[in-house]
Amino acid sequence: QVQFVESGGGLVQPGGSLRLSCAPSTSAFSFYKMGWYRRTPLKSRELVVTITNGGSTNYADFARGRFTISRNNNNNTVYLQMNNLQPDDTGVYLCYAQKVDVAERYWGQGTQVTVSS
């Protein structure tokens, strides 16, 4: 079972920025695909972005150009830099980890992001 240490959520005004971090408890981090989904008032769950163990990324249309995912295999952490946040970005951001060639995903508890003036 993989557990997560997540941080970085909070309340921000429209146009502001937040940086989420997610660190799964695995010594094989470099073999994991990582990513975030989010739950919003309008959608039960939608993909935000993923990053493979090789560093390839896949962004949802709403995230492209505003959000940037990165990973540090030295400290087993993935980051999500979110800029120009808007009220529609409000929701719970869920980090996940999926080992290469394994179907099972592990999920973090989620981080609340609230964008409001």
Buried (B, 14 or more C-beta within 10 A) or exposed (E): EBEBBBEBBEEBEEEBEBBBBBBBEBEEBEBBBBBBBBBBEEEEEBBBBBBBBEEEBBBBEBBEEBBBBEBEEEEBBBBBBBEEBEEEBBBBBBBBBBBEEEEEBBEBEBBEBBBEE
